[in-house]
């Protein structure tokens, strides 16, 4: 079995388990919107996100594990965050159980790789370290995006007020723009799509948002009190991704392995040496066309 194929199946914590739970979450989301627990547009965003999570988990994941898992996780966690911000307790509880099952699936993927390759060598260990930290740091932006564009009118208006106090020009547009950028970062870095480009975009966004508007860099190197310690942590990690790319458990790797990534975009995914690693199982003529 090739490196590409070894990711494409789950034998124990199968996708049907997580799909069934996400289906329940979707039904609870719909009910919460009808009942009023999810106000105004949050019921539509949460329902749409949960539906996409169900679509990718139920229909894509069994055929292409990496895209199905990563995109369903992104959409599912975002919908879960919407529920949390609106204190929808029942939906939060069902989502928590579902999340545990999805974490078990990730663990099974790691164990499968371990069995196929024997005891982890240094490179294999680094690959999974990168996957765990990249997914977390990428999808950490979900919380910031959700409060701006997914959680509903109250959250949006509260942030518009904060941006107004900070003196941000056109605060309403700034809130929406920030939320869209942050969700794009969650997708690009968390799922590993055009990872080097996403990482550099993230660094620019953090610098513009904090130096230009947030004022964190005036408060010193501290976590408490609005300083720039947390911002520096994000910038350092995103900067490291520019040098490495996302690794094998990513959309970039999945697309490159199958020859789906256009040649002109390869440099935005990972270094050339990593491209050659991902395509080594493809026919020689395909590899030559990508070099």
C-alpha positions, -999 to +999 in steps of 0.1 A: +000+000+000+014+034-009+018+064+014-012+080-003-035+050+001-026+042+038-046+073+049-078+064+030-094+039+054-105+035+090-110+000+103-121+006+139-136+041+145-153+041+111-166+072+094-202+059+098-199+065+136-189+101+133-213+107+104-242+094+126-232+117+154-229+147+131-263+139+117-277+141+152-259+174+158-274+187+125-309+177+137-303+194+171-290+225+153-322+227+132-343+222+163-323+249+183-329+274+155-366+267+154-369+268+191-350+301+193-319+290+211-299+300+181-309+336+173-311+355+140-285+344+114-266+321+137-292+294+131-285+296+094-247+296+096-246+268+122-270+247+102-251+253+069-218+245+086-231+213+102-246+202+069-213+207+051-196+187+079-221+159+075-216+159+037-178+156+038-178+132+068-205+110+054-199+109+017-163+121+011-144+107+040-149+070+032-135+077-003-108+103+005-100+104+042-078+134+044-101+159+026-132+144+042-118+145+077-101+179+076-130+198+060-156+181+081-136+189+113-133+226+102-170+230+096-181+209+126-159+228+151-171+262+137-208+251+142-199+239+177-183+273+184-216+290+173-235+268+197-211+276+226-212+314+220-250+312+222-251+289+252-270+261+235-262+234+261-277+204+244-260+210+211-227+217+229-230+183+247-237+163+215-209+181+197-185+172+225-192+135+222-189+138+184-156+156+188-142+128+210-150+103+183-133+124+156-102+126+178-103+088+181-103+086+144-072+108+142-055+086+167-063+055+146-048+072+116-016+078+135-015+042+148-021+029+112+009+049+100+029+036+130+021-001+121+029+005+084+063+021+091+074+003+123+087+023+152+086+060+144+117+074+130+126+110+136+110+123+104+077+104+109+075+117+145+080+153+132+054+148+106+027+140+132+040+167+155+035+192+127+001+178+119-012+182+154+002+217+160-007+229+125-043+218+129-046+233+163-030+267+155-050+269+122-084+260+136-077+282+166-088+311+143-123+296+142-131+312+175-122+346+163-140+342+130-171+328+146-177+358+169-174+381+139-195+365+111-212+333+124-224+338+159-252+363+153-262+399+155-254+405+192-218+393+189-214+412+156-227+445+171-206+441+202-174+438+181-184+467+159-187+488+191-152+476+202-137+484+169-154+519+170-138+526+204-104+515+190-108+540+162-110+515+134-122+530+101-155+515+088-158+492+119-187+471+104-167+463+073-136+457+094-154+431+116-167+412+086-134+414+067-115+402+098-139+373+103-136+362+066-098+364+067-096+344+100-119+317+086-097+315+055-067+311+078-085+283+096-090+266+063-056+273+048-035+265+078-058+240+097-066+220+066-032+226+049-043+242+017-018+265-001-001+264+033+029+286+026+007+313+011-018+310+040+009+312+066+024+343+051-011+359+047-016+351+084+016+368+095+006+399+075-029+399+089-016+396+125+008+424+121-018+447+104-045+439+129-023+443+160+002+470+150-023+491+130-054+487+151-053+466+182-024+483+200-010+451+215+026+461+205+023+491+228+016+469+259+049+450+260+057+413+259+029+400+281-001+377+278-023+393+304-031+430+297-033+429+260+004+425+252+021+409+221+032+376+236+003+356+220+007+375+187+044+366+186+036+329+193+013+329+163+037+347+140+066+324+149+045+292+142+030+305+110+065+316+099+078+281+105+051+267+081+064+289+054+096+269+054+081+235+058+046+234+043+018+214+059+032+179+057+015+148+045-017+150+065-031+179+045-051+189+015-019+201-002-003+167+000-035+149-010-039+171-041-002+169-050+000+131-047-028+128-073-016+154-096-045+177-090-025+207-078-017+231-107+021+234-113+020+272-108+006+268-073+031+242-060+055+268-046+026+281-024+021+247-009+055+234+002+092+235-007+102+217-040+119+188-020+085+181-003+068+181-037+091+154-049+084+134-018+046+135-023+047+126-060+073+098-058+045+072-062+032+088-094+043+078-129+076+094-139+060+115-167+036+131-141+066+139-118+085+155-146+055+176-156+053+190-120+090+198-118 
